[in-house]
Amino acid sequence: PPKGLRANVLGSMMKCDDRMLSDCVKPEPYARLVYGFCFFHAICQDRRKFGPIGWNIPYNFTPEDLVTNRRQLKYFLDSYDAIPYKVLQFLGAKINYGGRVTDKKDKVLIECMIKIFICEEVVTKGPDYKFSPGGKFYCPAGGSQDDFLNYLRALPIMTPPEVFGLHENCEITCAEAESFALLEDVMALSSGGGGGGAGGGKSPEEVMDELAAELIGQTPSTFDLFAFEDRFPTMYSESRNTVVKQEAAKYNRMIQALQYQLPLFRRAVKGFVVMTEDLESVGKGLFFNVVPEGWGSVG
């Protein structure tokens, strides 16, 4: 989807021309509720960038969900004199979008969210009904595509968290995630230094081999778990003994993984053994100064 709430709603509304917005028995309510569904669709998709604060599970909402809501909206407006807001809310939150939602808390969340954007106030009050406390986000007056697009283009590019119903501090989590993703991409694309020559730089293989040799020298020996059993016997009155032995066992697994993989990795770098996926992950972690994926799961 387009990045950002403003771009997302713009992308959805640009597909709704004047002919489509007026193709209904009740054109003005239809246009405003279509806009409300587009805004709701963008909110559902953009909340994913906040991680577990936005959704407990990152659901894959698609444009087809929005199209289905729009078709159902036209059907109900053409078929009934009164607008069935509760039916539209139920179909959107429970079936079209809600069919993807599995977490119990997320189900409650999406039911509350759709009531903000699909309600009688959007049709009757228009710009006087605000989607957020700041008052910047609302359904503009008029019913043509240009009216909606002109309003959307005037919105700020950076969307404040209040429109998602979140505290401004949640922007920190989003910024951190984007920064880490950017740095990981930069590191993955970096050449890793020179390959010798006039500059005298070391190749990535040499750097990784040296780091592996250094870690081999620094890797301590494993704990004697039998000695731990004697020193920290399992006792009902002292639960710390059980925790100590559990942590010692995890520590031993980590040390054993280092003792096995580091010498093997050095041989793989020199071409004596096959460079497997696990060993390649170790080398990547050493070169980029991060914990290798396999080590994190063991420890």
Secondary structure, 3 states (H helix, E strand, C coil): CCCCHHHHHHHHHCCCCHHHHCCCCCHHHHHHHHHHHHHHHHHHHHHHHHHHHCCCCCCCCCHHHHHHHHHHHHHHHHHCCCCCHHHHHHHHHHHHCCCCCCCHHHHHHHHHHHHHHCCHHHHHCHHHCECCCCCCCECCCCCCHHHHHHHHHCCCCCCCHHHHCCCCCHHHHHHHHHHHHHHHHHHHHCCCCCCCHHHCCCCHHHHHHHHHHHHHHHCCCCCCHHHHHHHCCCECCECHHHHHHHHHHHHHHHHHHHHHHHHHHHHHHCCCCCCCHHHHHHHHHHHHCCCCHHHHHHC
